[in-house]
Amino acid sequence: MPIDHTPHAPASIGSAPGKLPLIGHAWWLYFRPLEFLTTQRPLGDLVAFRPGPKQAYVVNDPELVHQMLTTRRGDFIRGGPAFEAVRILEGDSIATTHGDVHRRNRRFVQPAFHSARLPDYSPVMEEVAAATTGSWQDGQAVAVNHEMYRLSTTIVAKCLYSGPLAAEAVDEIVRSLPIAFKGVGQRAALPVPWLHDLPTPGHQRFRQAVSRLKALTARLIADRRAGEAEHDDALSALMAARDEETGAPMSDQQIHDEFITLLVAASETTAQALSWALHLLGKWPEVEARLHAEVDEVIAGRPVTHDDLPKLTYVRATVNETLRMYPPAWLMPRLAVTDTHLGGHPISSGTYVYYSPYANHHDPALFPDPAVFDPGRWLPGQAKPARCAHIPFAAGAHKCIGDTFALNEATIVLATIARQWRLRPRSDRPIRPRGYAILSTGPLTMTAERRPDTPPISQPPTLL
């Protein structure tokens, strides 16, 4: 039965099948999460399931998602095992707090992503992308997931911190962040504390990686405080920020937590989005050809600039369509902190309520032919989707603070790659998305083919 998405219609209620004794639907969420989330969509606007011993709900109606994230956000806070796992790495930052604390923290961080600052980041994005692609050889097998990870990490490191330790910071981040991120995902998916306290090699690597990242961040902050030179980067913006009411600056601990949060948010998620985009372009040559045509017309072989962004409409549409098909944040929890309701259905205090951007983005009632990679959905003049139908960056007070930064970065990087390269699949084997903390391609190797009439870069720019 089709789901009624009328804003004021009473919510239809369903119950997910496949519940197992004791663990409920935890097996499905751990081993087959995307299949589970998409197959339960036709069951109702709200679907009851058990991610463990207690009942929870997944919200399928985008209007109810909108209510939960905006007008009713005081009833539903960010909490639960996933956020406790994130807190191990990111502390009490904008990623883990709520209410007044979150609003205060967000005001502190906002200047780093003010629209007036974004043009300063664009040259960094182009420089790093050009340096990365400048090292490729025609016919080379490129480990796309690794290349995009180091690229995005280098970009965010340079935008966050432009001091003398930047090269060292990138090396440590590339080394430690994947280990830390994997450990956070495992703790969120299997919230059994005693299991994660066992002295296994994997758990020890996780703790060591978190310690190294925290030590690095503390060192960067101390280095900046000890230095006399002025820097125009995000760390300087964090250190210069003042509370609107008291005029007080952030403490070093808060700067530390927010710095790591921005580092995590702007590296792994962007890397996966770029990897998925390159995979999709390799599978859909007609989309790739149209993207190349726009890049050739707008860029004409020169470096991409911030002023080019409004003209790269098809490249930006390709980014948006990639985020529709493979949103990095694919499942998000909320915790009811009071007895409340959604769509006329009572929700008891202490109940976990989830929404899945991945499942919403693949609902044919919201996006016709959802398995088709069609950037044309996002071109000017097309009908906009229902609110909260497309939410790769969440919505409301907790919407990703760096959404425009991320979109600009992905657009500049894709245009820079397309200026000279095609990336071809090396096999017909389908890539199965992996539902870890971030929706991952897993290992992705493609063949780099230089586009005709594009000269090689003899001396790639310096990364750092």
C-alpha angles and dihedrals in degrees: 000000000000118000117249107231096183106135097233100034115118110259118257112230127215139171124225116238125220099061114167127206115275097349098054110192095342091110091057093047092050101042106019105020100147093045090049094049096047097044094053094053095089090054096077150302087275119030122192117220139154117239085179135337095324128069119249136173135230115210114221101170110087091211090059089046088054091052092048093050100039125013094026099033092120089066094048120048133179106264147118136080095321094056093041087055091049090049090063088068105024103034120201097340136134087279095061109025131080141189120019094349092055093047091052093047092048091053088054094050099040096083090064088063100036112141090244091060098048096081088060091060097051097076089053090052093050094044094052093044091049092048091050096049092039089067094056122103127213108267093015120147103237121201091220097187092053094043093050091046094053090042095052092042091051091049095050092043091053093045093047097040127017099174132116094276094060097105092048090047093054092052092051094045092050089049100045110025098070090052092048093045093050090051092050090051092050092050092048094048095044107030098188105128098196090056091057092047092062112112095242120150091247094053091046091052089051094052092046092049092051090049092050093049092049092047091049092051092049090050093051091051092047091048091052093049091049095048126088100203119099119239129196099212139110094266090058089050091052092049092047095048118111132196109259093223104037104021089229120144125230118274118246089252092055092046087050093052094045092046092054091045093054090045093053095042095049100043114043097032095048092044091055093045091052092046091052091047092053091046092051093046089052091053096044107049094176090059091046091051092053091047091050091049092055093046091050091051098044102033102028093194099307127111117286114251134196089253090061094062097086089051096051093077097147093047089051090046089053089054092050092048091049089052089050094053098038112018108185092221097055102164127027128185132212129188122219107228095185138027102277142141143235123205091351092305117119118241116195123224110266094032119132116228120191135193126194120210088190093056093043092049091054097048107118089208088064101031117024113225092009093184091061117095100225118160087179088083088075102044120115113279096031119122112264118239121248114281112278090012089108109037112150089148098039119238144251125025091344097049111136107278091212099049095120091044089053094047091048091049095049091047094049094045094048092047091049092051093045091051089076112000148064119194114211127198113250094210141014092239110124119243110236113211112237115219101215121136084300124029101257136195090210114212108356121181121180135173117250113222119186112230115242117268094017113120119223119254104249096190113026117207119264113264097214 
